[in-house]
Amino acid sequence: MSKIPVAAPDLSGNEEKYVADAIRSTWISSTGPYIERFEQEFAAVCGTRSAIGVCNGTVALHLALLALDVRPGDEVLVPSLTYIATANAVRYVGGEPVFVDVDPETWCINPALVEANITRRTKGIIAVHLYGHPADMDAINHIAGVHGLWVVEDAAEAHMARYKGCPTGSLAPLATFSFYGNKIITCGEGGAITLDDPHLELRIRTLRGQGVDPERRYFFPVTGYNFRLTNMACAILCAQLERREQMLQRRGQIFAAYREWLTGIPGIGFQPGACWAEPAPWLFCITVDEKEYGRSRDDLMALLCEEGIDTRPFFIALHRLPPFREDSRHRGEDLPETDRLSATGMNLPTFGALEDCDIERIARVIRHSRK
């Protein structure tokens, strides 16, 4: 039987046509019509004044923190259950990530626990929309407002999700996105920042482009970075955006099929969904209760692998990883929900070309593997 990957890009639209057009035009670097088109179209999708393309999602976070003037010694509150780039970006600018447990009802940073972690050194909050589900942004923005903190959305995994009817990317002064190869919208590597503030936009565009003065060629008033996105990458993204509704529809069907096939298996849990959220159907998530299922999450992943089915464990809790654990221990951080999910959660194959018979095959292995 053929191997089923955990993710695969959908490049069945105008991707090849637009890339060939960029090549024929010779505009293959960080200038060209597809860059402007992508930035305008993605801003419209997110409901923001501007979108700024960058070379990956980690860079988007790094630039956002640079623009917000995070400095050595500053603390930034982040969830521990997220990809390491969220915390790495804080370290890049000399800041210190302070880890907050997640809400069992959303798997995102728990607003009820944020305030207890605020100190005189705290400057902001990065709210990660984990596995496509939006964080509770009203609660987070309220706490930030009371304490004079900034908020950044990390929407790397939540393209076109909605919070109380509003799209991710528009829920904080700055939002960051990733277009890595496993994301709903992809160009292989790429990212974006969405925002409304023209002053922040100018600062980010300046920092992104080596710090050059936009009005004076080869004059550099600040130390900048080469974090630009190419016209060829944006050509792919423009083609992806044309079919975004089709992609979301198919992924939604895949999510529904998984739920239908897996409902009722003792020990198998699903990602929760808040009543105010319209999550992005990125990767379908399950949790494995070893006592009820009879096997651990890792045992089930190994059995699926033997059957040619690729899966992924949930992210290792960041406060348990070598770069961060000593500081976390020193702060006395206790994050039981993060630890539980990190140990029991896994992602099942989710991509547009996944067929219904593949979903049935995956579900049958999960059902029949229970002891």
Disulfide bonds with the S-S distance in Angstrom:
none
